[in-house]
């Protein structure tokens, strides 16, 4: 079964001359993105979203382990679903 990307013609000669499927190009692009992201994070670290307490509280459905930097409290926090609370660390 063909991937959805395989239905699009290749108009850009700079992409990859030996590729006939857009799915191949997508896989290559994502691999390059991943390598660049790992390199960046290794060098500079992670910058979590900076939110005030009011902005944090407006998140409709926080996920377990979701992290933010709370600018009101000047601390890192993560969400714990089992208790329904944001925990500072």
N, C-alpha and C positions, 0 to 999 in steps of 0.2 A: 504494500500500500504506500503510495507516494505521500510525502509530507506536503502541507499546504503551500510551503514556499516553493515547491517544485513547479507550480503552475505559472509562475511569473517569468517572463523572458528576461534575459540578461542584457541590459543596455549599457552597462558601465564596463568598458574594456580594462579598467584599472583593478577590478575586483579580483578575478582569478581566471586566467585564460583557459585552464584545463578543467574548470568546473562547469557542469551542465545543470546542476541543481542548486537552487537557492538555499536549500537546507544545509548543504555543505558549507556555503558561505556563512550562514548563520552560526553554525558550529565553530567555524574558524574565528569569527568575530567574537563570540562569547569566550572562547579560549584565550584570545588576546586580551579581552577586557579583564578576565579573571587574573591573568598573569600581571597585568598592570596594577590591578587593585591590590593584590598580595604584595607587590613591590612597594606600593605607596604606603600601605598599612604597616609594613615592616619598618619603613623609614620614619614615618610620621605618627603612627598610632591612630586610634579611633577617636573621632569627635562626635559625642552623642548629641542629640537635640537639646538645645538650651531652652527651657520652658520655665515660666513662672508657675507658682502653685495653682493659680486660676486656670492657666492654659493646660496644665497637667490634668486638673480635675475635669476639663471639658473633653478629654479623650473618652469616647463612647464605650469602647470595649477593649481595654488594655489587655495585652497578652501576658501570660505567665513569663516572667523574666525580662519583660520589656524594660529598657533602661533609659533614663533621662538625666540631665544635669539640671537640678532645680535652682534657678537663679534667685528665688526668694529666700530659700534656706541656705544657699551656697554649699550644696552637697549633691553627691550622686545618689540616685534612687533607682530601685527596681520594683516591679509590681509582682506581688505574690497572690495568685488566684485563690489559693486555699483559704487565705484570710481576707482577701478583698482589700488589701492595703498596699500603699507604697512604702517601702522600707529604705531608710537612709543607710549608706555605708561609706 
